Amino acid sequence: MTGNAARVLLLADTHGVLDPRIAELAQDCDLAVHAGDVGASAVLEALSRAAGRVLAVRGNNDVPGKWLGMAADLAALPEYVEIPLAGGTLVVDHGHRHPASRRHARLRAAHPTARAVLYGHSHHLLQDYAAAPWLLNPGAAGRARTFGGASCLVLEITSNAWLITAYRFPIRPKPRRESRRRVPT
């Protein structure tokens, strides 16, 4: 994917459930990139149907005892990927191998030639442009620990410019159950 223009959906931490509003957003993207803790083959399938092309890495919860779906899908997930894009390389690393207190410094040191590093694990939506490479955490795109609602990022590439837009979808209220009371007749 080294053309001049592209839209890339950046997401992480679905834990087996992809928010349908993020799946809908993927329909307008050329590629979906998942930064780990995918949780299920169904998430990869939904992204593939929506965006066409999907790249994903393995998170700390992407293990046989927790994976829902085909074992081959889990086995195909690499530890990290480097994606060449117009204007630079996007590295995808779940981030769990780097302690939270020094995660940004360690991710930058581990991937110094990247333009940006996409990571997950914390479930916190974050964009850090303070130094190179940029650090991007799309938050959680499922239901688990969304901290205000499912979220993701969209990277728009035009020529060599990168524009990143954050999306946060409000938590949907759970449907109320009707209370029924038996009335004596």
Order of alpha helices (4+ residues) and beta strands (2+ residues): beta-alpha-beta-alpha-beta-alpha-beta-beta-alpha-beta-beta-beta-beta-beta
